[in-house]
Amino acid sequence: MRSLLCRKGIEERIMSLLKDTTTLNHFLQVHAFYIKTSSYCNNYLQAKLLTTLVSLPPQNNLQYARSLFDSFPNPDTFIWNTMMRSYFNSRLPHHSLSLYFQMLQQSLSLDSFTFSLVFQACGMLLDLRNGSKIHTHLFKLGFAPSDLFVHTALIQMYAKCGCFHSAIKVLDSMQDPDLVSYNVLLAECVRIGQIEMARQVFDNMPDRDLVSWNTMIHGYASFGDVVGAGAAPKLFDFGDEHRRRSGEALRLFHHMQLANVVPDRITVISVLSACGNVGALGMGKMIHEYVERIGIGMDMKLGTCLLDMYAKCGDIDNALRVFELMDKKDIFTWSIMIMGLANHGFGEQALEYFSKMIAEGIKPNDVTFIGVLSACSHIGLVDKGWACFNSMRSVYGVTPKIEHYGCMVDIVGRAGHLQEAKELIRTMPFAPDAIVWRAFLGACRIHKNIEMTEEATVNLLQLEPHVDGNYVLLSNIYSQAKKWDRVVNLRRRMKHSNIKKVPGSSSIEVDNTVYEFVSGDKSHPKSFEIYEMLDEILNRIQSCGYEPLTSSNIQDFDEQEKQTSLSAHSEKLAIAFGLLTTAPGTTIRIFKNMRICEDCHSSIKFISKVYHRKIIVRDRNRFHHFDRGTCSYFSLVQLCLCPCSRSDANISNLIIRILWTISFSARRLLAVFVMIIAVVVAFANFKLEEALGLYSLDT
């Protein structure tokens, strides 16, 4: 009796010591006491020792834990499970799997926790073979489908391994699967990118909770990241599938509200991302108001998502407002702000914010420099671009990637230094990809260099022989050069390769609803009124001097046919609809899936002047802000088409650089004066060939 009391007292003492153990050194002392009194130990005490050890910081005591585990004479199932869980939590699932097979060899009892752990290990390893084998063990041992814990882990294992048929089969075999089982399968479908499969699961769910809605909305909205790693010139090249999925995310959000499910912070972040992708500014503003109304904490991630949404929706003023109100900003916040300013044409402001970021001690990363180089490209600062590029490695320790070389090719090429751009491609430490060649091809188009166009074409089509946009770009170049035989050859090649041109489309948001138009579209209920408005627009802007730029049409039609074709481009239809359905003076925002053509660019400048509207167009490359007959990408020297010498160009560059140092607001007030100066310079034979390359109209 006294011996039992003594044993109980020792065990209680050890348990008390373990309860107060917070460091490894303290545990070592308790373990020494345990060894000294090991004759009084039991399985419960062993389990407590092991669980205490694996929970102590640092979480890398696995070798010691395994030694402790091996020292136990007859560990029970709980102790085995604890060791398996320790390996799994340390991302060593193969050790968990090894312990499971040791348990089988020793004919030990297996419980629900054992199978749950081993299925999770197989899922982490993507080990479908062993996972299926263990599934048969589960069946032989008679674990009923009513065991939700085990079968949910089994569903997750099959889904992680991409075996959705088996996962759904397990789900269907369960007697009363709960929401957790459905949500696990749903989450894995989304994680792997099987969005259509996820939608089937979602639609078949008997009930849905906030997690279900968030998972599905996130799946549609997260087709792209907030900060992409692609080159800045293609920041908005989402593709039709991306826009479709983002639109579906917004529709799901609407259904979620109808189902009286209250959105949370996770919902808000996903919906803001979708709003930015489709240009749903009205919806984005409603979400912003909702966040402020219910008091969702404006942390760094949510603030970054908000400013990203505003920037992508064409409201750079609100993006700046959100940025300035944020208490904390990380490198991603700064990078998005810099890139947003650059893509709105405010390159000088983007560079100012880069300087502010450096002054605040935040180290730039590779994404930041994509925005900085993009800013230099948009305002034609070749020397500044080279300085930033060279400082990446030498000053900031950032290794330039192929995207940065692509930006430099774009900067140098736009400036008219095509040979220098070609040499940069030849000497870069990477094999040039399609983005690099497309940037070079765009520069060749600006400067109408057909010889270099041919070289870029060969390389681009070797890398991307099935991308329709490449053929469209080449067709534009050849049609502008009146080389119709090459246009015909390109079409034949597309037909032979079964490549179909993706139709150009433009969208506009009116009253929180996004409307989409394609070229020549007559499907809208107000189609008759839209085309009447188009006729009115054409008559009014032609009376003000607009002349259709028929070279923008790649068809070999006569002039009248080309003008008719150009008048029904998707962005013009969207603008006509906007003029019909919005109040006078309202800013019209258009979102286009392709690069805006020269004729549409020219006509929209006239429309903004005649109808006294600000019109913001987001194409695949950037934003164009049209106001009072000008565009944020207007060329000071487009009016001056005279050839020039290098020395005269240097003087002109100096004048233009001084103008660009003036603050943004002042520069807008002086826009007319600057244009007059440009004309005077032209007639004075200030030959501005280099500047002409710097400030191309719409590229």
N, C-alpha and C positions, 0 to 999 in steps of 0.2 A: 504494500500500500504506500509506504514511504517512497519507494522507488518510482511508482507511478506519479506521485505528486511532484517528485523531483524532476522527472522527465517533462511533465506538463509545465512546470515553472521555467525550465530551460527553453522550451519551445516558445512560450509566451515572451520570454526575454529576447530571443532571437527575432521574433515577429515585431516586437516593439522597436528593436534596433533597426530593422529593415525599413520600418515605416518612416523613421527619421533620417534614413540614408539619402544623401543628396550628391555625394561625390564618389568617385571611384576609390579614392584612398580610404574613405569611411567604409565602403563596401568590403574592401580587402580585410579590414579589421574584423568586420562581422563574419566574413567568410572564414577567417582563421578561428574564430570562436566556434563556428559551426563545425569545422573539421575536428576541433578538440573534443566536441561533444557529439560526434556523428552517430554514436550508438543510440542516441535518442531521436534521430531524425525520422521524418515520414515524407510521403509524396507531396503532401500539401506544402510542407516547409520547403521541399526541393523546388516546387513550382514557384513559390514566392521568391526564393533566391534568384532563380533564373529570370523571372519577369522584372525584378528590381534591377538586376544587372543590365539587361538590354535596354532599359528605359533611362539609364544614366547618360549624361553628356560626358565626353563626346560619344555620338552614336556609332562608334567603330570598335566596340568591345567584343566583336564576334568571335575572334580567336579564343579569348578568355571564356566567352559564353559556351563555345563548343567544348572546351576542356571541362568546364563545370558540368555540362550536359553528359559528357562521356563518363564522368566520375560517379554519376548516379547509378546504383546497382540495378534497380528495376523501375525506370521512369514510366509513368503512366501516359495515357493518350494526351492528356492536357499538356504535359511537359513536352512531348514530341511536337504537338501543335505549336507550342510557344517557340520552340527552336525553328520550326518551319516558317513561322510568321516573322521571326527575326531576320532570317535570310531573305525572305521576300521583301520586307521593308527596306533592306539594304541593297535592293536590286540585284540579288544573287539568286534568282529563281531556280537555277539548275541545282543548287544545293537543297532547296526545298523539295524538288522532285526526287533527288537522290534519297532524302530521308523517307519519303513516301514509300519508295520501293524497299527500303530497309525494313519498314514497318510490315510490309507484305511478307518479306522473307521470315520475319520473326513471328508471323501470325498474330500480330497485335490487333487490338480492337480499333476500328476506324469509325469516326463519328462525322457529323455534318460539317464541323469546323475543319476537319482534315480534308475532306473533299473540296470544300470551298477554297481552301488555301492552295491545294494542288491544281485546281482548275484555273485559279488566278495566275499561278506560276506558268502553266502551259500557255495561257493567253499572252503573258509578257514575253515568253520565248517564241511565240507563234508556232508552237509545237503541236500541230494538229494530230500527228500520228499518236503521240503519247496521250493527248487529250481524249481522242476517240477510244483508246485502249482503256483509259481510266473510266470513261463513260460506261463501258461494258462491266467493269468492276462494280460500279455504282448500281447497275441494273441487277447483277448477280446477287449483291448483298441485300437487295430488296428495298432500297430507298425509294419510297413512293413519290410520284410526281407532286404530291401535296407538300413536300418539303421545299418551300419557296426559297429558302436560303441557299441550298445546294444547287437547285435547278436554275436559279438566277445567275449564279457563278458559271454554270455550264453554258447558259445562253451567251454570256459575255465572252467566254473562251472561244466558242464557235464564231461569234461575230468578229472578234479581234483577228482570227485566222482567216477571215473573209468567207467563211462557210455559212452564208446567211440562210441557205435552205435548211441546214441542220438546226440552226438557231431558232428559226421560225417553227420547225417541227417540234422542238423541245417545248417552246412556248405554247403551241397548240395542245400538247399532251398534258400540260399542267391543269389540274382540276379548277382552281380558282386563282389564276395569276393576278398579282396585285400590280399597282402602278409602278412599283420599283422595277419589276421584271420588264414591263413595257419600256420604261424610261431607259433602262440599261441597254436594251437592244436599239432603241432610237438613238441614243448617244453614240453608240459604236458605229451605226450606219453613217451618221453625220461626220464622225471623226475620220472615217476612211474615205469619205467623199461620195458615198452611195446615197445621194440626196433623193433620188426617185424611190429607192427602196425604203428610205426613212419616211417619205411621205405616205407610202402604203401602210407602214406600221402605224404612223400617226393617225391616219384616217380610220383604221380598224380598231383603235383603242376604245374600249367601252366608256372610259372616262379619262379626263386630262386634268393635270394640275399645272401650277406655274412652271415647274421644271419641264414638263412636256412642251408647253408653248415656247418657252425660252430656247430649248434645244432646237426645235424646228425652225424658229425665226432666225436663230444664229446660223443654222445650216445654210439657209438661203442667203443671208446677208454677208457671211464671211467668205465669199468666193475669193475675195482679195483682202489684203491687209490694209490697215490704216496707213502705214508707211511701207510702201513697196520697195523692193530692191531693184526694180527695173530702172532704165534710164529715164531721166526727167522728161525728155521730149515725148515719151509715151505714157505720161502719168495718167491720162484719161482714156487710154486704149483698153477699155474694159471688155469690149466685145458684146454682141447681142445677147449671148447666153448669160453673161454676168448681169446685164441690165434686166433681163427677164427674171432671173432669180431674185434680184433685189426688189423688183416690183412685187413678186410673190411674197416676199418677207413683209412688205407693207400691207398687202391684202390679209395675210395671216394675223398681223397685229390688229387690223380692224376687226376681224372675227374674234380675236381674243377679247377685245373690249366689249363686243356684243355678248360674249359668254360671261361677262362680269368678273373676269379674272384681272386682278389689280397688278399692273406691271411693276417691276422693281428695277433696280439699277442695272442689272444684267440685260433686261429687256430694252431699256433705254439705249444702252451702248450699241446693241445690235441694230435697233431701228434707226439710230442716227447714222450708222454706217450705210444702211440701205438707202436712206434719204440722200446722202452724198453721192451714191453711185448712180441714182436715177435723176438727180436734180430736183428732188421734191422739197423745195425750200419752205413752202407753207407748212408741210407736215413737220419738218425739222424745227421750225419756230414753235409749233404747238408743243412738241416734245420738250423744248427748252423751257417754255412757260410752265409745263407740267412739273418739270424738275424743280423749278423755283417755288411753285405753289405748294407742293407736298413736302418740300424740304429735304429732298435727296441730297446728300453731301456732295458738294462740287469738289471732288478730289482731282488729282492730276490726270488720271486716265480719262475720266468723264469730261473734264475741261478740254483735253486734247481732242477727244472725239467730237466735241461740239465745234471747236474752231476748224477741224478738218471738214466737218459737214458744211459749215458756212463757206469755207474757201471753195469746196468742190461745187457748191450750189451757186456760185457767182456772187456771193455777198461778202466781199473781202472786208468791208467796213465792220460788219458784225464779227467777223473772224478776229480782226484786230482788237475789237472791244473785249471779246472773251479772253483773248491772250493777255491783255493788260490787266484784267481783273483777277487772273489766276495768281494765287499766293505763291505756289511752287511750280517750277517748270523744269522738266528734264530735257535731255538731248533730243528726245523724240518730239516734244512740244515745240522746241525751237526749230527743228528741222522741218516740221510740217508748216510752220509759219513762214519760214524762208522760202520753201518750195511753193507755197500758196501765192506769196507775193510775186515770185518769179513768173509763175504761170498765168498771172493776171496782167503781166506786162509791166509790173512795177519793180524792175530789176534793181534800180538804184536804192529803193527802200529795202529790198531783200538783202543787199550788201550792207546797208546800215544796220540791219538786225543781226547780221552775222558778226559785225564788229561789236555790237552790244553783247552778244552771247560770249564772245571771247573775253570781253572786259569783265564779265561776271564770273569768269573762271571755269566756264563749261567747255570741255574738250569736244571738238566736233568729231563726228564719225563719218563713215563712207556715205551715208544717206544725206548728211548735211552738205557734203561737197557736191552731190548731184544737184541739189537746189542752188548752191552758189554758182556752179558752172552754168547751170541753166539760166540764171539771172544774167551772167556775163554774155551768154549767147543772145538773149532777147534784146539787150541794149547795145550789142556790138562792141563790147570791151575785150578786144583780143589780147592786149598786153596784160590786162587785169586777170583774164582767164588763165593765161600761162602762169602768172604769178601765183594764183590760187592753186593751180594744178601742181606746180613745183613745190609749193609749201606743204602739200599733203604729207609726204614722207619726211621731208627734212625738218619741218617745224612741228607737225602734229602727230607724227608717227603712224599715219594712216596710209596703208599700201593702196595705190590706185588700182581699181578693178577695170574690167573691160567697159563697164558703163561709163566710167570717167573718161576713158579714151574716146568713147563714142561721143561724149559731150564736147571734147576738144576738137574732134573731127568736125562736128557741127559748127563750133565757134569759128574755126579757121576757114572752113569751107564757105560759110555765109559771108565772110569778109572778102571772098573772091580769091583767096590763096589756095586754089585747088591743088596745085602741085605740092604745096606744103602739107595739105591734108592727106594727099595720096602717100607722101613719104612717111607721115605719122602712122598711117595704117600699115605700111611695109615694115616699120621698125618697132611697132608696139610688141610687148612681150607675150601677147596672146594671139591666137588665130582669130582674125576678125569675124564677128558674128553678123547676123542679119541686121541688127540694130545699127552697127557701125557702117555697113555698106548702104543702108537706107539713108543714114545721115549724109553720107557722101553723095549719094544719088540726088538727094534733095538740094544739095549745094550746086550740083551740076545743072539741075533744073532751073535754079535761080539765075545762074549765069549762062544758061543756054549753051553748055559745052557738050555737044553731041558725042564727040570722040571719047571723052571720059565717061559719059553716060553709058556707052556700049560696054566699057570695061567693068563698071559697077554692076551693070545688068547681068553679065555672065556670072559674076561671083554671087550676087544676090539670089538668082534663080537656082544656082547650084545648092545653096543652103536652104532655101524655102521654095521648092518648085511648085508647091500646091497652095500657096497663100494668095488669095485673090487680090488683096490690096497691093501687092507688088506689081501685078499686071496693070492695075488701074493707074498707079503712079507712072509706070512706063508709058502707058497709052496717053496720059496727059502730056508727057514730055514730047512724044513723037507727034501728037496732034498739033501742039503749039508750034512745032517746027515744020508742019505741013507734010510730014513724012507718012502719008496714009498707007503706003505699002507695008510699012513696019507695024502700023496699027493692026492691019489685016492679019499679018503673020502672028502677032500676039494673040489675036482672037482665035486663030486656028489652033495655036498651041494650047490655049485654054480649053477649047472644045475637045481636042484630042486627049487631053489629060483629065477631062471631065471636071474642070474647075468652073464653078459658077460664081459670078460676082454677087457679093452680098449687097442687097439694095441699100442705098443711102436712106437714112431715117433721121427725123428730128422730133424732139418732144418738147412740150411746153406744159407747165403746171398752171391751171386756172382753178381757183376755188378749191385748192387742196386735192385736185384730181389731175393726174398726168395724162395728157393726150399725145399720141404718137402719129406722125405722118410719114409717108414714104413718097418718093418722087412720083408725081402724077396721080396722087391718091385722090379718090372720089368716094371713099367709103364712109366718111364722116356724115352724120345727119345734117350738118350745116354746110355740106359740100357746095351747094349752089351759091350760098352767100359768100363762102370763102373765095370761090373763083371770081365772083363779081368784085369782091374787094381786091383781088389780085389785078384785075383789069384796071380798077381805079388807081391802085398803087403804081402800076406801070405807066399809065397816062400822066400821073402827077410828077413822077420822078423824071420821065423823059422830057417833060416841059421845063425841068430844072437843069437839063444837061446830061442826064444819064444816057449812056449808049451801051447796049449789051456787048459783053466781051465774048464773042462767039468762039474764040479760041479755047475757052474753057470747056466746050462741048467736044468730046472725043469722037462723035459721030461725023462721018463724011457727008453731011447734009448740006443743002443750000442754006443761005443765010436766014431766010424766013423760018425754015424748019428748026434751025439751031436756036433762034430766038424763042420760038414756041416751047421747045424742050427746056430751055433754061428757065423760063418763067414759072415752071411748075416744079422746081427743085423743092425738096422737103422743107428746108429752112424757110423758104418764102411762103409756103403753105402755112407753116406754124406761125410765122409773123403775121400773116393775114388773119389767122384765127385769133391771135393775141390782140390785134387792133380791134377786132369785132367784139371781143368778150371782156376786155379790161377797160377800166376808166381812163380817160385822157390823162396823160402825164405819168401813168404807171410804167415802171421799168418792165420791159419784156425780156425774159430769159429763155434762151433756146439751147437745147443740148443735142448735139449732132454726133452720129457714130463714125463719121469720116471727117477728113480735112475739108474745111470750107473752100469752095472753088473761088477763083478770082472774080467771076461775074457776080456771085452772091455777095462777096465781100464788098464789091463796088456798089451794088444796088442797095445794100443795107445801110451804107453810109448816107446815101441819098434819102432813104426812108426815115432814118433818124432825124435828118434835117427837116424834111417836109412835114412829118407828123409830130415833131417836137417830142420824141421819145428817146429815152436811153434804151439801147438794145444790147444785151450781153449774150454772146454766143460762145458756148464751149464746144470745141471740136476735139479731134483725137489728140491734138498737140497742146492746146492752150486756150485761154480765154481771149476774146476780142471784145473790147468795150467801145461801142459805137455811141457817139453823142454829138449832136449838132453838125453832122456831116463829116466827122473825123473818127478815126479808130485809134485805140491805144497803141496799135502797131503801125501807125501811119509812118510813111517815109518822108523825112524832110527833103530828101534829094531825089525823090521819084520824079519830081517835076523837072529835074535837071538831067537830061540824058546825054550830055556832052562828054566825050572822052577826056581824060586828064592824065597828067604826069604824076609821078610818085611824090615829088616835092610839093606840088600844089595840094595834093591829097592830104599831106601831113598838116598843112595849114588849116585845111578844112576840118580835119579830125580834131585839131586843137580847139577850134571854134565850137564844134559839136560837143566835145568833152566838157567844155565850160558850161554849155547850156544844160547838160545832163546833171551837173552838180547843183543846179538850182533846185530848191525843194519842189516836191511833187505839186503842191497846190499852186505855187507861183508859176510853175512851168505850164500848167493848164491855162492860167490867165494870159500867159504870153504866147500861147500856141499860134494865134493868127500872126502876131508880130514875127515870130520865128519863121513861119512859112514865107512871109514877105522877104525876109532876109535871105532865105534860100533861093528865091527867084532872082534877087539882085545879084547874089553870088554867082548864079548860073550865067547870067548875061554878062557879068564881068569876067567870064572865062575862068572862074575858080573851078578847076576841073576836079570833080569829086568822085572819081571812079571807085576808090576804096570805100568811101562812105556809102555809096550806092549798094555795095555788097553788105554793108553793116545793117542797113535798115530796109530790108525787103518788106513788101507790103503785107503778105499774108502767109509767110512760110515759117 
